[in-house]
């Protein structure tokens, strides 16, 4: 019985196997990819024909992590996998961005690619295998594809580059970079770094591409053994009309070039002029012709517009808004814009604007993450919102989009390396994009830096971000700094770079065309550096360094370690002691056990005196002073009995003031002279040998009454 084909290869010293023909055989293509005991199933199915009226590629990439893969139950009431997590969505985007440009431009059949994590060993990260699995599934199918492609992760441990590092290696790495490409080119990358140089980044890309070439050849060798993988299916998804095309090109080309030459900074005005040309063009056709070939007119006009804009850039050196290729749009910024938040900033570059707010909280505000491959909390969050009005549109609101999650994650990775290592706060940044014409994620990075500094977070250095573009045709190319939305749409590359004055902290690149020579990449990086430093200067002009203190409305936090064996004493039976301290001091107190074996206490308060009192109480329990015999103390009466009262000497330690030691005069009833809650001064006079309780005396601290002489009797 045929149970499929299995082949193995080595990447970065780690064995990777790909198996096909054993599982999911009714899909057009399916593979199981394995590294160690981490296994992924990737399947792909493409519709036989394109739907009527579809002139794009309806590609869906879905990635899901099965909890059973790690021997765990899903959380929640239903105890089953539900909507994808943010991490799963980010992995979907990584694969989609690498795959989408490699399908034929005229292929419009619906394609659904699904990747499932079936087994997770806790050692090998599955996201580094998803690109290989997706491409291999397509390679063993008959779906048209200009691949294969693959993805690898690059890390750096102790100065040495590592391909597809393990989870433990990633903990020690100062680089986390995912790179995708074909045998010929790199077409996607994303990563975060601890301020590396441009040349170091290029070095990492070259290392990754060498591994990608090996994996692509491996896929070709595998597909050669699959009889159904070749030849690829025949399709015809586009119909063209050469006569209409010629008429559109002849009428509109020069007119579109004229608009492109105007150098209009206003996006709405440019759109109005291009729409006017299209209206004039349609007027040259009769109503009958428009009914028959109207769809062709729109398609060909879009092509003409793109070619005209690119021609003016490459041959006349003029950008749509009149800037030089390396020129940054006008910038203005403001901090402390919102009076009651913990930090705020407005950052505007050209027609792109972000209003970003900072919120600081405590341990209980951390985000809980319960995934198949990770359980824990995250104390730094960055949320990016892109409402329709930011582009002057009215659209339905359908929840957080994959794009918003991806852009927010990029900004988070850009700022994370500069957060203070001793930061006790949970940090949430929210970027609301109020205007957008390109580079809104980079505006979020800049506004996030400003909001952090405005809020008094002592970041190591300010971070700025810039989006670079590329236009290349007929042996000519132009690298564009701070691209517009139109330049992103009409260009060949979107390359976002963020960093400090010392180096790069994050990047994201998508290339839409074949071939990006390393010379062009290096030029783009150097041009990005110059633009990044220019923007950094604007940030520093707005606020030179973080404010020395938090806003008055920001809660204060104090954190310190305590001995592990004192955690229970601080919490008390059923949480009684810690709850009482929170109530008495009006603070929020959390405590957790650290991997080091110590306990970490965090106190959050809006009042300095409350903070001091809570700290004093906890430290008195965690680091209890020893009761000294003969010493004098002041403490609160804990309970009153017939024979005396019990008084707190130190937190957690009580002693007895016997009724005979309360005062020099005779006390008939204890409840007549004290009550619970009274504060008394007393002296420790000894310890009861039987009960081991401290014996206390209030009497010895009181003036001894003078003895009175009795009058002689007559």
C-alpha positions as CSV (number, residue, x, y, z in Angstrom):
1,X,0.0,0.0,0.0
2,X,1.3,3.5,-1.0
3,X,1.8,5.6,2.1
4,X,3.3,8.6,0.4
5,X,6.8,10.1,-0.1
6,X,9.1,11.4,2.5
7,X,12.2,13.4,2.0
8,X,14.6,15.1,4.4
9,X,17.1,17.9,4.3
10,X,19.3,19.9,6.7
11,X,19.1,23.6,7.3
12,X,21.3,25.3,9.9
13,X,22.4,21.9,11.2
14,X,18.7,20.9,11.9
15,X,16.9,18.1,10.0
16,X,13.7,19.0,8.2
17,X,11.5,16.4,6.6
18,X,8.6,16.8,4.2
19,X,6.0,14.1,3.7
20,X,3.2,14.0,1.1
21,X,0.6,11.6,-0.2
22,X,-0.2,10.3,3.3
23,X,-2.6,12.8,4.8
24,X,-5.4,15.0,3.3
25,X,-5.2,13.4,-0.2
26,X,-8.3,15.1,-1.5
27,X,-6.7,18.5,-1.3
28,X,-5.0,19.7,-4.4
29,X,-1.7,19.6,-2.5
30,X,-0.8,18.6,1.1
31,X,2.4,18.1,3.0
32,X,3.5,17.3,6.6
33,X,6.6,19.3,7.6
34,X,8.6,18.2,10.6
35,X,11.6,19.5,12.5
36,X,12.4,17.7,15.7
37,X,8.9,16.7,17.1
38,X,7.2,19.9,15.8
39,X,4.9,19.0,12.9
40,X,2.8,21.1,10.6
41,X,0.1,20.0,8.1
42,X,-0.3,22.3,5.1
43,X,-3.1,21.9,2.5
44,X,-4.0,23.9,-0.5
45,X,-7.1,23.9,-2.7
46,X,-7.8,26.1,-5.7
47,X,-11.2,26.6,-7.4
48,X,-11.3,25.1,-10.9
49,X,-12.3,28.5,-12.4
50,X,-12.4,32.2,-11.4
51,X,-15.8,33.7,-10.4
52,X,-17.4,36.1,-12.8
53,X,-16.2,39.7,-12.3
54,X,-13.2,38.8,-10.2
55,X,-10.0,40.5,-11.4
56,X,-7.7,39.8,-8.5
57,X,-6.3,36.8,-6.6
58,X,-8.8,35.7,-3.8
59,X,-6.1,34.1,-1.7
60,X,-6.8,33.0,1.9
61,X,-4.0,31.9,4.2
62,X,-5.1,30.4,7.5
63,X,-2.8,29.2,10.3
64,X,-4.1,27.5,13.4
65,X,-2.4,26.0,16.4
66,X,-4.1,22.9,17.9
67,X,-3.9,22.9,21.7
68,X,-3.6,19.1,21.6
69,X,-0.2,19.6,19.8
70,X,1.2,20.7,23.1
71,X,-0.9,18.3,25.2
72,X,-3.2,21.1,26.5
73,X,-6.8,22.0,26.7
74,X,-8.1,25.2,25.2
75,X,-9.3,27.8,27.7
76,X,-12.7,29.3,27.8
77,X,-16.2,27.9,28.4
78,X,-16.4,25.8,25.3
79,X,-12.9,24.2,25.6
80,X,-12.3,24.2,21.9
81,X,-10.2,26.3,19.5
82,X,-12.1,29.5,18.5
83,X,-11.1,32.6,16.6
84,X,-7.4,32.9,15.7
85,X,-5.1,34.6,18.2
86,X,-3.0,37.7,17.3
87,X,0.1,35.4,17.0
88,X,-1.7,33.2,14.6
89,X,-2.9,36.2,12.5
90,X,0.7,37.5,12.4
91,X,2.0,34.2,11.1
92,X,-0.8,34.2,8.4
93,X,0.4,37.6,7.3
94,X,4.0,36.5,7.0
95,X,3.0,33.6,4.7
96,X,0.5,35.6,2.7
97,X,2.9,38.4,2.0
98,X,5.6,36.0,0.8
99,X,3.2,33.9,-1.4
100,X,0.9,36.4,-3.0
101,X,3.3,38.1,-5.4
102,X,4.4,34.7,-6.8
103,X,1.0,33.7,-8.3
104,X,0.6,34.7,-12.0
105,X,-0.9,38.2,-12.4
106,X,-3.8,36.8,-14.5
107,X,-4.7,34.0,-12.1
108,X,-7.9,34.8,-10.3
109,X,-9.3,31.5,-9.1
110,X,-10.0,31.3,-5.3
111,X,-7.1,29.7,-3.4
112,X,-7.3,28.5,0.1
113,X,-4.2,27.5,2.0
114,X,-4.5,26.1,5.5
115,X,-1.7,25.3,7.9
116,X,-2.2,23.5,11.1
117,X,0.2,22.8,14.0
118,X,-0.2,19.1,14.8
119,X,2.7,18.6,17.2
120,X,4.8,21.0,19.2
121,X,7.9,19.9,21.1
122,X,8.6,23.2,22.9
123,X,12.0,23.4,21.2
124,X,11.5,24.3,17.5
125,X,9.3,27.3,16.7
126,X,6.6,26.3,14.2
127,X,6.4,29.8,12.5
128,X,9.8,29.3,10.9
129,X,8.4,26.3,9.0
130,X,5.1,27.7,7.8
131,X,6.4,29.4,4.7
132,X,8.2,26.1,3.6
133,X,5.1,24.1,4.4
134,X,2.8,26.4,2.4
135,X,5.1,26.5,-0.7
136,X,5.7,22.8,-0.6
137,X,1.9,22.1,-0.6
138,X,1.6,24.3,-3.7
139,X,4.7,22.7,-5.3
140,X,3.2,19.2,-5.1
141,X,-0.1,20.4,-6.6
142,X,-1.0,21.4,-10.1
143,X,-1.8,25.0,-9.1
144,X,0.1,27.6,-11.2
145,X,2.8,29.3,-9.1
146,X,6.0,31.2,-9.9
147,X,7.8,29.6,-6.9
148,X,8.8,27.7,-5.0
149,X,9.6,30.0,-2.0
150,X,10.6,29.4,1.6
151,X,11.0,31.3,4.8
152,X,13.6,31.0,7.5
153,X,14.3,32.7,10.8
154,X,17.7,34.2,11.6
155,X,19.0,34.8,15.1
156,X,22.3,35.9,16.5
157,X,23.7,34.3,19.7
158,X,27.0,35.5,21.2
159,X,27.8,37.2,17.9
160,X,27.2,34.1,15.8
161,X,24.3,33.9,13.2
162,X,21.9,31.0,13.7
163,X,19.4,29.7,11.0
164,X,16.1,28.6,12.5
165,X,17.2,29.0,16.2
166,X,15.5,27.0,18.9
167,X,13.3,28.6,21.5
168,X,16.2,28.6,24.0
169,X,18.6,30.1,21.4
170,X,16.0,32.9,20.7
171,X,16.0,33.9,24.4
172,X,19.7,34.7,24.1
173,X,19.5,36.3,20.6
174,X,19.7,40.0,19.9
175,X,18.2,39.5,16.4
176,X,14.8,38.0,15.4
177,X,14.3,38.1,11.7
178,X,12.0,36.2,9.3
179,X,13.1,36.3,5.7
180,X,11.3,34.8,2.7
181,X,12.3,34.5,-0.9
182,X,12.7,32.3,-4.0
183,X,15.8,30.8,-5.5
184,X,16.4,34.1,-7.2
185,X,15.4,36.8,-4.8
186,X,14.3,37.8,-1.3
187,X,10.7,39.1,-1.4
188,X,9.7,39.6,2.2
189,X,11.4,40.2,5.6
190,X,10.3,41.2,9.0
191,X,12.3,41.5,12.2
192,X,13.3,43.2,15.4
193,X,16.8,44.0,16.6
194,X,18.8,45.6,19.4
195,X,20.1,48.5,17.4
196,X,22.0,46.6,14.6
197,X,23.7,48.3,11.7
198,X,22.6,48.3,8.1
199,X,25.5,46.2,7.0
200,X,24.7,43.6,9.7
201,X,21.1,43.4,8.4
202,X,22.4,42.8,4.8
203,X,24.7,40.1,6.2
204,X,21.7,38.3,7.8
205,X,19.7,38.5,4.6
206,X,22.4,36.9,2.6
207,X,22.8,34.1,5.1
208,X,19.0,33.5,5.0
209,X,18.8,33.5,1.3
210,X,21.5,30.8,1.0
211,X,19.3,28.6,3.2
212,X,16.1,29.6,1.2
213,X,17.8,28.5,-2.1
214,X,18.5,25.1,-0.6
215,X,14.9,24.7,0.6
216,X,13.5,25.8,-2.8
217,X,15.7,23.2,-4.6
218,X,14.5,20.6,-2.2
219,X,10.8,21.4,-3.1
220,X,11.6,21.1,-6.8
221,X,13.2,17.7,-6.2
222,X,10.2,16.6,-4.2
223,X,7.7,17.9,-6.8
224,X,9.6,16.0,-9.5
225,X,8.6,12.7,-7.9
226,X,4.9,13.6,-7.8
227,X,3.1,12.7,-11.0
228,X,0.2,15.0,-10.4
229,X,2.4,18.1,-9.8
230,X,3.3,18.5,-13.4
231,X,2.1,19.9,-15.8
232,X,0.3,22.7,-14.0
233,X,-3.4,23.3,-14.8
234,X,-4.3,25.4,-17.8
235,X,-6.5,28.5,-17.1
236,X,-7.9,31.5,-18.8
237,X,-9.1,34.1,-16.3
238,X,-8.7,37.3,-18.3
239,X,-10.2,38.6,-21.6
240,X,-8.7,41.6,-23.3
241,X,-9.7,44.0,-26.0
242,X,-6.6,45.4,-27.8
243,X,-8.6,48.1,-29.6
244,X,-10.0,49.6,-26.4
245,X,-6.5,49.3,-24.8
246,X,-4.9,51.2,-27.6
247,X,-7.5,54.0,-27.5
248,X,-7.2,54.3,-23.7
249,X,-3.4,54.5,-23.9
250,X,-3.5,57.0,-26.7
251,X,-6.0,59.3,-25.0
252,X,-4.9,59.2,-21.4
253,X,-1.1,58.6,-21.3
254,X,0.1,62.2,-21.8
255,X,-2.7,63.6,-19.8
256,X,-1.8,61.4,-16.8
257,X,1.8,62.4,-17.2
258,X,0.8,66.0,-17.0
259,X,-0.9,65.5,-13.6
260,X,2.1,63.5,-12.4
261,X,4.4,66.4,-13.2
262,X,2.3,69.0,-11.3
263,X,3.8,67.9,-7.9
264,X,0.5,68.3,-6.0
265,X,0.9,67.6,-2.3
266,X,-2.9,67.3,-1.8
267,X,-4.0,63.7,-2.4
268,X,-7.7,64.7,-3.0
269,X,-6.7,67.2,-5.7
270,X,-4.6,64.6,-7.5
271,X,-7.5,62.1,-7.4
272,X,-9.9,64.7,-8.7
273,X,-7.7,65.4,-11.7
274,X,-7.1,61.8,-12.5
275,X,-10.8,61.1,-12.2
276,X,-11.5,64.0,-14.6
277,X,-9.3,62.4,-17.2
278,X,-11.2,59.1,-16.8
279,X,-14.5,60.9,-17.2
280,X,-13.2,62.6,-20.4
281,X,-12.1,59.2,-21.7
282,X,-15.5,57.6,-21.1
283,X,-17.1,60.5,-23.0
284,X,-15.3,59.4,-26.1
285,X,-17.3,56.2,-26.1
286,X,-21.0,55.8,-26.9
287,X,-23.5,54.4,-24.4
288,X,-23.6,51.1,-26.3
289,X,-19.8,50.9,-26.2
290,X,-19.6,51.7,-22.5
291,X,-22.1,48.9,-21.8
292,X,-20.0,46.5,-23.7
293,X,-16.4,47.5,-22.9
294,X,-16.8,49.7,-19.8
295,X,-14.9,47.2,-17.6
296,X,-11.9,47.3,-20.0
297,X,-11.8,51.1,-19.8
298,X,-11.3,51.0,-16.0
299,X,-8.7,48.3,-16.2
300,X,-6.6,49.9,-18.9
301,X,-6.9,53.4,-17.3
302,X,-5.4,52.1,-14.1
303,X,-2.6,50.6,-16.1
304,X,-2.0,53.9,-17.9
305,X,-2.0,55.9,-14.7
306,X,0.5,53.6,-13.1
307,X,2.8,53.7,-16.2
308,X,2.6,57.5,-16.5
309,X,3.4,58.1,-12.8
310,X,6.4,55.7,-12.9
311,X,7.6,57.2,-16.2
312,X,7.7,60.7,-14.8
313,X,9.6,59.5,-11.7
314,X,12.2,57.5,-13.6
315,X,12.8,59.7,-16.6
316,X,12.0,63.1,-15.2
317,X,12.9,62.7,-11.6
318,X,9.6,64.0,-10.3
319,X,7.5,62.5,-7.5
320,X,3.7,62.9,-7.4
321,X,3.9,65.5,-4.7
322,X,6.9,67.3,-6.1
323,X,9.5,66.1,-3.5
324,X,13.0,64.9,-4.2
325,X,13.5,61.1,-4.0
326,X,15.1,61.5,-0.6
327,X,13.0,64.3,0.8
328,X,10.8,63.8,3.9
329,X,7.3,65.4,4.0
330,X,6.8,68.4,6.5
331,X,6.6,67.2,10.1
332,X,4.9,68.7,13.1
333,X,4.5,67.1,16.5
334,X,3.0,68.0,19.9
335,X,3.1,66.2,23.3
336,X,0.8,66.5,26.3
337,X,-2.1,67.1,24.0
338,X,-4.6,65.3,26.2
339,X,-4.6,66.6,29.8
340,X,-5.9,63.5,31.7
341,X,-4.1,60.6,30.1
342,X,-0.8,59.3,31.4
343,X,1.0,60.5,28.2
344,X,0.0,61.6,24.8
345,X,1.4,62.9,21.4
346,X,0.3,64.0,18.0
347,X,2.7,63.2,15.2
348,X,1.9,64.5,11.7
349,X,4.0,63.9,8.5
350,X,2.4,65.3,5.4
351,X,-1.1,63.9,5.2
352,X,-0.5,61.1,7.7
353,X,-1.3,61.7,11.4
354,X,-1.3,59.6,14.6
355,X,-2.7,60.5,17.9
356,X,-1.2,58.1,20.4
357,X,-2.0,57.7,24.1
358,X,0.0,56.1,26.9
359,X,-1.6,54.2,29.8
360,X,0.5,52.9,32.7
361,X,-0.8,50.2,35.0
362,X,0.3,47.4,37.4
363,X,0.7,43.7,37.4
364,X,-3.0,43.0,37.2
365,X,-3.2,45.0,33.9
366,X,-0.9,42.7,32.1
367,X,-2.3,40.9,29.0
368,X,-2.9,37.2,29.7
369,X,-1.9,35.0,26.8
370,X,-3.1,31.4,26.7
371,X,-1.9,29.9,23.4
372,X,-1.0,26.4,22.3
373,X,2.7,27.3,22.3
374,X,2.9,30.0,24.9
375,X,1.3,30.7,28.3
376,X,2.0,33.8,30.3
377,X,1.5,37.5,30.4
378,X,2.7,40.5,28.4
379,X,3.4,43.9,30.0
380,X,3.8,45.9,26.8
381,X,0.9,46.4,24.4
382,X,0.6,48.6,21.4
383,X,-2.8,48.8,19.6
384,X,-3.2,50.5,16.2
385,X,-6.6,51.7,15.0
386,X,-7.2,52.7,11.4
387,X,-10.8,54.2,11.1
388,X,-12.3,54.8,7.7
389,X,-12.4,58.6,8.1
390,X,-8.6,58.6,8.1
391,X,-8.7,58.2,4.3
392,X,-12.0,60.2,3.8
393,X,-14.1,57.1,3.4
394,X,-17.3,55.7,5.0
395,X,-17.0,51.9,5.5
396,X,-18.6,49.4,7.8
397,X,-16.7,48.7,11.0
398,X,-16.0,45.0,11.3
399,X,-13.7,44.7,14.3
400,X,-9.9,44.7,14.3
401,X,-8.5,43.9,10.9
402,X,-5.4,41.7,10.2
403,X,-3.8,44.8,8.8
404,X,-4.3,46.7,12.1
405,X,-2.9,43.8,14.1
406,X,0.2,43.6,11.8
407,X,0.9,47.3,11.8
408,X,0.5,47.5,15.6
409,X,2.9,44.6,16.0
410,X,5.5,46.2,13.8
411,X,5.4,49.4,15.9
412,X,5.5,47.4,19.1
413,X,8.6,45.5,17.9
414,X,10.2,48.9,17.0
415,X,9.8,50.4,20.5
416,X,10.2,47.3,22.7
417,X,14.1,47.2,22.6
418,X,14.3,50.7,24.1
419,X,12.0,50.2,27.1
420,X,13.8,50.4,30.4
421,X,14.8,47.0,31.7
422,X,13.8,47.8,35.3
423,X,10.3,49.0,34.2
424,X,7.7,48.0,36.8
425,X,4.7,49.3,34.8
426,X,2.4,47.5,32.4
427,X,2.5,49.8,29.3
428,X,-0.3,50.3,26.8
429,X,0.1,52.5,23.8
430,X,-2.9,53.2,21.5
431,X,-2.3,54.8,18.1
432,X,-5.4,56.2,16.5
433,X,-4.6,57.1,12.9
434,X,-6.6,60.3,12.1
435,X,-5.2,60.9,8.6
436,X,-3.5,58.5,6.3
437,X,-1.5,58.9,3.1
438,X,1.3,56.4,3.5
439,X,3.5,55.3,6.4
440,X,0.8,55.4,9.2
441,X,2.6,52.5,11.0
442,X,5.8,54.6,11.0
443,X,3.9,57.6,12.3
444,X,2.7,55.3,15.1
445,X,6.3,54.5,16.0
446,X,7.2,58.3,16.2
447,X,4.0,59.2,18.1
448,X,4.6,56.2,20.4
449,X,8.2,57.5,21.2
450,X,6.8,60.9,22.0
451,X,4.0,59.6,24.2
452,X,6.4,57.4,26.2
453,X,8.7,60.4,26.8
454,X,5.8,62.7,27.6
455,X,4.6,60.1,30.2
456,X,7.9,59.9,31.9
457,X,8.9,56.4,30.8
458,X,12.7,56.4,30.8
459,X,13.3,54.9,27.4
460,X,16.9,54.3,26.4
461,X,16.7,56.4,23.2
462,X,14.0,57.8,20.9
463,X,12.9,55.7,18.0
464,X,11.7,57.0,14.6
465,X,10.4,55.1,11.5
466,X,10.3,55.6,7.8
467,X,8.8,53.8,4.9
468,X,10.9,53.5,1.7
469,X,9.7,52.7,-1.8
470,X,11.1,51.6,-5.1
471,X,10.3,52.1,-8.7
472,X,12.2,50.1,-11.3
473,X,11.7,49.7,-15.0
474,X,13.9,49.3,-18.1
475,X,17.2,49.2,-16.2
476,X,16.4,52.4,-14.3
477,X,15.4,52.6,-10.6
478,X,14.5,55.2,-8.0
479,X,14.5,54.7,-4.2
480,X,11.9,56.8,-2.6
481,X,12.0,58.1,1.0
482,X,8.8,58.5,3.1
483,X,6.4,57.1,0.4
484,X,2.9,58.3,-0.2
485,X,0.0,55.9,-0.3
486,X,-0.1,56.2,-4.1
487,X,3.6,55.5,-4.3
488,X,3.1,52.4,-2.3
489,X,0.3,51.2,-4.6
490,X,2.1,52.1,-7.8
491,X,5.6,51.1,-6.7
492,X,7.5,47.9,-6.4
493,X,8.6,47.9,-2.8
494,X,7.4,48.8,0.7
495,X,10.3,48.8,3.1
496,X,9.7,50.1,6.6
497,X,12.7,50.7,8.8
498,X,12.7,51.9,12.4
499,X,15.6,52.7,14.8
500,X,17.5,54.9,17.1
501,X,20.5,57.0,16.2
502,X,22.6,54.0,17.1
503,X,20.9,51.4,14.9
504,X,17.9,49.5,13.6
505,X,15.2,48.2,16.0
506,X,12.7,46.8,13.5
507,X,12.0,46.4,9.8
508,X,9.4,45.1,7.4
509,X,9.8,44.7,3.7
510,X,7.5,43.5,0.9
511,X,8.7,43.4,-2.7
512,X,6.2,43.1,-5.6
513,X,8.6,42.4,-8.5
514,X,11.4,39.9,-9.2
515,X,14.9,41.0,-8.5
516,X,16.2,43.3,-5.8
517,X,20.0,43.6,-6.2
518,X,21.9,43.9,-2.9
519,X,23.3,47.2,-4.2
520,X,19.7,48.6,-4.4
521,X,18.9,47.2,-0.9
522,X,22.0,48.8,0.6
523,X,21.1,52.2,-1.0
524,X,17.6,51.9,0.3
525,X,18.9,51.2,3.8
526,X,21.4,54.1,3.7
527,X,18.7,56.5,2.4
528,X,16.4,55.2,5.1
529,X,19.0,55.9,7.8
530,X,19.4,59.5,6.6
531,X,15.6,60.0,6.7
532,X,15.3,58.2,10.1
533,X,17.9,60.6,11.6
534,X,16.1,63.6,10.1
535,X,12.8,62.5,11.7
536,X,14.6,61.8,15.0
537,X,15.8,65.4,15.0
538,X,12.2,66.6,14.7
539,X,11.2,64.3,17.6
540,X,14.0,65.7,19.8
541,X,13.0,69.3,18.9
542,X,9.5,68.4,20.3
543,X,10.8,66.8,23.5
544,X,14.5,66.2,24.0
545,X,14.4,63.5,26.6
546,X,11.8,61.7,28.8
547,X,10.1,63.8,31.5
548,X,11.8,63.3,34.9
549,X,8.5,62.4,36.6
550,X,5.2,60.8,35.7
551,X,2.0,62.8,35.3
552,X,0.2,63.7,38.5
553,X,-2.7,61.3,37.5
554,X,-0.3,58.4,36.8
555,X,-0.4,55.7,39.6
556,X,2.9,55.2,41.3
557,X,4.4,51.7,41.6
558,X,7.0,50.3,43.9
559,X,8.3,46.8,43.4
560,X,10.8,44.8,45.4
561,X,11.7,41.1,46.1
562,X,11.0,39.2,49.2
563,X,12.1,35.8,50.4
564,X,10.0,33.0,48.9
565,X,9.1,31.5,52.3
566,X,7.5,34.8,53.3
567,X,5.0,34.9,50.4
568,X,2.4,32.9,52.4
569,X,2.8,35.2,55.5
570,X,2.3,38.3,53.4
571,X,-0.9,36.9,51.7
572,X,-2.2,35.3,54.9
573,X,-4.9,32.7,55.3
574,X,-7.3,33.0,52.4
575,X,-5.7,36.3,51.5
576,X,-6.8,37.9,54.8
577,X,-3.6,39.9,55.5
578,X,-2.9,41.2,52.0
579,X,-6.6,42.2,51.5
580,X,-6.6,44.0,54.8
581,X,-3.4,45.9,53.8
582,X,-5.0,46.9,50.5
583,X,-8.1,48.2,52.3
584,X,-6.2,50.0,55.0
585,X,-3.7,51.7,52.7
586,X,-6.0,52.2,49.6
587,X,-3.4,50.4,47.4
588,X,-3.3,47.6,45.0
589,X,-0.8,44.9,45.9
590,X,0.3,41.9,43.9
591,X,2.8,39.2,44.6
592,X,4.2,36.5,42.3
593,X,6.9,33.8,42.6
594,X,9.9,34.4,40.3
595,X,11.9,31.7,38.6
596,X,14.8,32.7,40.9
597,X,12.8,31.4,43.9
598,X,12.1,34.9,45.3
599,X,8.7,36.6,45.5
600,X,8.1,39.9,43.6
601,X,5.9,42.4,45.4
602,X,4.3,45.2,43.4
603,X,2.5,48.1,45.1
604,X,0.4,50.6,43.1
605,X,-1.0,53.8,44.7
606,X,-2.0,57.3,43.9
607,X,-0.8,58.6,47.3
608,X,2.7,58.7,48.6
609,X,1.9,58.2,52.2
610,X,-0.3,55.2,51.4
611,X,2.5,53.7,49.4
612,X,5.0,54.1,52.3
613,X,2.6,52.5,54.8
614,X,1.9,49.5,52.5
615,X,5.6,49.1,51.9
616,X,6.4,49.3,55.6
617,X,3.8,46.7,56.5
618,X,5.0,44.2,53.8
619,X,8.7,44.6,54.6
620,X,7.9,44.2,58.3
621,X,6.4,40.8,57.5
622,X,9.0,39.8,54.9
623,X,12.0,41.0,56.8
624,X,10.7,40.8,60.4
625,X,12.8,42.5,63.1
626,X,13.4,40.4,66.2
627,X,11.5,41.2,69.3
628,X,14.0,42.3,72.0
629,X,13.4,41.5,75.6
630,X,13.6,44.7,77.6
631,X,12.7,46.9,74.6
632,X,9.8,49.3,74.5
633,X,7.2,49.2,71.7
634,X,3.9,50.7,70.6
635,X,1.2,48.4,69.2
636,X,-2.5,47.9,68.6
637,X,-4.8,45.9,70.9
638,X,-5.8,42.8,69.0
639,X,-8.2,41.3,71.5
640,X,-9.4,41.8,75.1
641,X,-9.8,38.9,77.5
642,X,-10.8,38.7,81.2
643,X,-7.2,38.1,82.2
644,X,-5.6,40.8,80.0
645,X,-5.2,41.9,76.4
646,X,-3.2,40.7,73.5
647,X,-1.2,43.4,71.7
648,X,0.7,43.4,68.4
649,X,4.4,43.9,69.1
650,X,5.5,43.7,65.5
651,X,3.4,42.6,62.4
652,X,2.6,39.0,62.9
653,X,3.9,38.8,66.5
654,X,1.6,39.4,69.5
655,X,2.2,39.4,73.3
656,X,0.0,39.4,76.4
657,X,-0.4,42.3,78.8
658,X,-1.7,40.6,81.9
659,X,-4.4,42.4,83.8
660,X,-2.0,42.8,86.7
661,X,0.6,44.5,84.4
662,X,-1.8,47.0,82.8
663,X,-1.6,49.6,85.5
664,X,-0.3,50.2,89.1
665,X,-3.8,50.5,90.4
666,X,-5.9,47.4,90.5
667,X,-8.0,46.8,87.4
668,X,-11.3,45.1,88.0
669,X,-12.4,44.5,84.3
670,X,-10.2,44.8,81.2
671,X,-13.0,46.0,79.1
672,X,-13.3,49.1,81.4
673,X,-9.7,50.2,80.6
674,X,-9.1,49.2,76.9
675,X,-10.8,48.0,73.8
676,X,-9.8,46.4,70.6
677,X,-7.9,48.8,68.3
678,X,-6.5,50.9,71.1
679,X,-2.8,51.8,70.7
680,X,-0.7,51.1,73.8
681,X,2.9,51.7,74.8
682,X,4.5,48.7,76.6
683,X,7.7,47.0,77.4
684,X,8.7,43.3,76.7
685,X,9.5,41.8,80.1
686,X,10.0,38.2,79.2
687,X,8.5,35.1,77.5
688,X,6.2,32.5,79.0
689,X,8.1,29.2,79.1
690,X,5.0,27.2,78.5
691,X,3.1,29.1,75.8
692,X,6.2,30.7,74.3
693,X,4.2,34.0,74.2
694,X,5.9,37.3,75.0
695,X,5.0,38.8,78.3
696,X,4.4,42.5,78.2
697,X,3.9,45.2,80.8
698,X,2.3,48.6,80.4
699,X,2.6,49.3,84.1
700,X,6.4,49.6,84.1
701,X,6.2,52.5,81.7
702,X,3.8,54.5,83.9
703,X,4.9,56.7,86.8
704,X,4.7,54.7,90.0
705,X,2.2,56.3,92.4
706,X,3.6,57.7,95.6
707,X,2.8,55.7,98.7
708,X,0.5,57.7,101.0
709,X,0.9,57.6,104.9
710,X,-2.2,56.6,106.8
711,X,-3.3,59.0,109.5
712,X,-2.8,57.6,113.1
713,X,-5.9,56.6,114.9
714,X,-7.0,58.5,117.9
